[in-house]
């Protein structure tokens, strides 16, 4: 194997090990030695690629983002024609990922940011890029679903997209607290029902007009006394 390829392989092993160990132990409790042991590599190899554990965390966050973008970008829910169905199928896909042990389905970014939000600004921002960036991938479907239904609500597409991530991160915390995925599954079911309720047509709204905006239903007249 060429030297450059071997170095790339060792770096990838360290990043994959870091993601696994941090999701098990948390960022603060994770030591360089733990990551090296999980990767099957020496500390010399570690410091060839990274100057510190913080630098590893930043690289692991980027590696995590790349992996999740690929995983969700190729998911089958994107093939559905209706944008609301795509959004609901995304939620179903998140529920389907609740398999294996807790570290297998919980979020690296959510795990790290809970510990370092005040002490490591660069890692906090990397975690924000991961969580908020993922939320942004839902915006187009939410906005299209709103347009198709002639909706002009007080809430925003961005707010709903971020709310999905808040629910998922909270579900992961509860799963850790209770030692299993069952409670997370229930939370995701509630998230799905909430989205369905948001997009139910109002009994007082008219069908969308040519512009896609629904006409406001006339107010009821008061009866003369």
C-alpha positions in Angstrom: 0.0 0.0 0.0 1.4 3.5 -0.9 2.5 5.6 2.1 0.0 8.4 1.3 -2.9 5.9 1.1 -1.8 4.2 4.4 -1.8 7.6 6.1 -5.2 8.5 4.8 -6.5 5.1 6.0 -5.1 5.6 9.5 -6.6 9.1 9.7 -10.0 7.7 8.7 -9.7 5.0 11.4 -9.0 7.7 14.0 -12.0 9.7 12.9 -14.3 6.7 13.0 -13.0 5.7 16.4 -13.4 9.2 17.8 -17.1 9.3 16.7 -17.7 6.0 18.3 -15.8 6.7 21.6 -17.2 10.2 22.1 -20.8 8.9 21.6 -20.1 6.3 24.3 -18.1 8.3 26.8 -18.8 11.9 26.0 -16.2 14.4 24.8 -14.7 15.4 28.1 -14.1 11.8 29.3 -12.6 10.7 26.0 -8.8 10.4 26.0 -6.5 10.3 23.1 -5.5 6.9 24.4 -9.1 5.7 24.1 -9.3 6.8 20.5 -6.0 5.2 19.6 -7.1 1.9 21.2 -10.4 1.9 19.4 -8.7 2.6 16.1 -5.9 0.0 16.7 -3.2 2.7 16.2 -0.4 4.3 18.2 -0.3 7.7 19.8 2.5 8.5 17.3 0.0 7.9 14.5 -2.5 10.1 16.2 -0.1 13.0 16.6 1.0 12.6 13.0 -2.6 13.7 12.0 -3.8 15.8 14.9 -2.1 18.2 17.3 -4.7 17.8 20.0 -7.9 16.2 21.0 -9.7 19.5 20.1 -8.4 19.3 16.6 -9.5 15.7 16.3 -13.0 16.8 17.5 -13.2 19.4 14.8 -12.1 17.0 12.1 -14.6 14.4 13.5 -17.4 16.9 13.3 -16.6 17.5 9.6 -16.4 13.8 9.0 -19.7 13.3 10.7 -21.3 16.0 8.5 -20.0 14.4 5.4 -21.3 11.0 6.4 -24.8 12.3 7.4 -25.1 14.3 4.1 -24.3 11.2 2.1 -26.7 9.0 4.2 -29.7 11.3 4.1 -29.0 12.6 0.6 -29.4 9.2 -0.9 -32.4 8.2 1.2 -35.5 7.0 -0.7 -37.9 9.5 0.8 -36.6 12.1 -1.7 -38.3 10.2 -4.5 -41.8 10.9 -3.2 -43.8 13.4 -5.3 -45.6 15.3 -2.5 -43.4 17.5 -0.3 -45.4 16.9 2.8 -45.1 13.1 2.2 -41.3 13.6 1.8 -41.1 15.4 5.1 -43.2 12.8 6.9 -41.1 10.0 5.3 -38.0 11.8 6.6 -39.4 11.5 10.1 -40.1 7.8 9.5 -36.5 7.4 8.3 -35.2 8.9 11.5 -37.3 6.5 13.5 -36.0 3.6 11.4 -32.4 4.5 12.3 -33.1 3.8 16.0 -31.4 0.4 15.9 -28.5 -1.1 17.8 -26.9 0.3 21.0 -27.3 3.9 22.1 -24.0 5.1 20.5 -25.2 3.6 17.2 -28.1 6.0 16.7 -27.4 9.0 18.9 -25.8 12.2 17.5 -22.1 13.1 17.7 -22.8 16.8 17.4 -25.6 16.8 20.0 -23.4 14.8 22.4 -20.4 17.1 22.1 -22.2 20.4 22.2 -23.9 19.7 25.5 -20.5 19.5 27.1 -18.4 22.1 25.3 -20.9 24.9 24.3 -19.3 27.3 26.8 -15.7 26.1 26.9 -14.8 25.3 23.2 -16.4 27.9 20.8 -14.9 26.3 17.7 -16.3 22.8 18.5 -19.7 24.4 19.5 -19.8 26.1 16.0 -18.9 22.9 14.3 -21.8 21.2 16.1 -24.1 24.0 15.2 -23.1 23.6 11.5 -24.0 19.9 11.7 -27.4 20.3 13.4 -28.5 23.5 11.8 -27.1 22.5 8.4 -29.1 19.3 8.6 -32.3 21.2 9.5 -31.7 23.4 6.4 -32.1 20.3 4.2 -35.7 20.2 5.1 -36.6 23.8 4.2 -37.4 23.3 0.6 -39.9 20.5 1.3 -41.6 22.5 4.1 -41.8 25.7 2.0 -43.2 23.8 -1.0 -45.8 22.0 1.2 -46.9 25.4 2.6 -47.2 26.9 -0.9 -49.2 23.9 -2.3 -51.7 24.3 0.6 -51.9 28.0 0.4 -50.6 28.3 4.0 -49.6 31.7 5.5 -49.1 30.7 9.2 -47.4 32.6 12.0 -44.7 30.0 12.2 -41.9 29.7 9.6 -40.4 26.9 7.6 -37.0 27.4 9.3 -38.6 27.3 12.7 -40.3 24.0 11.9 -37.1 22.5 10.4 -35.1 23.4 13.6 -38.0 22.1 15.8 -37.6 18.7 14.2 -33.9 18.7 15.3 -34.8 19.9 18.8 -37.2 17.0 19.1 -34.7 14.5 17.8 -31.9 15.7 20.1 -34.2 15.6 23.1 -35.3 12.1 22.1 -31.7 11.0 22.1 -31.2 12.5 25.6 -34.2 10.6 26.9 -33.0 7.4 25.3 -29.7 7.8 27.2 -31.6 8.6 30.4 -33.8 5.6 30.1 -31.2 3.3 28.6 -33.0 2.4 25.4 -34.6 3.5 22.1 -38.2 3.0 23.0 -38.8 6.5 24.4 -37.0 8.1 21.4 -39.3 6.2 19.1 -42.4 7.5 21.0 -41.0 11.1 20.7 -40.6 10.7 16.9 -44.1 9.4 16.6 -45.4 12.6 18.4 -43.2 14.7 16.0 -44.9 13.1 13.0 -48.4 13.7 14.5 -47.5 17.3 15.2 -46.4 17.9 11.6 -49.6 16.3 10.3 -51.7 18.6 12.5 -49.8 21.6 11.3 -50.6 20.9 7.7 -54.3 19.9 8.2 -56.5 22.3 6.3 -58.4 24.9 8.4 -62.2 24.4 8.3 -62.5 28.2 7.6 -60.0 28.4 4.7 -60.9 28.3 1.1 -59.0 26.2 -1.5 -55.9 27.8 -2.9 -56.4 30.1 -5.8 -54.4 30.4 -9.0 -51.5 32.0 -7.2 -51.4 29.2 -4.6 -52.7 31.5 -1.8 -56.0 30.6 -0.2 -58.7 33.2 0.1 -59.7 34.2 3.6 -63.0 32.8 4.5 -65.7 35.5 5.3 -66.3 36.2 8.9 -69.6 35.0 10.3 -72.2 37.8 10.8 -73.6 38.3 14.2 -77.3 37.6 14.6 -79.3 40.7 15.3 -80.6 40.8 18.8 
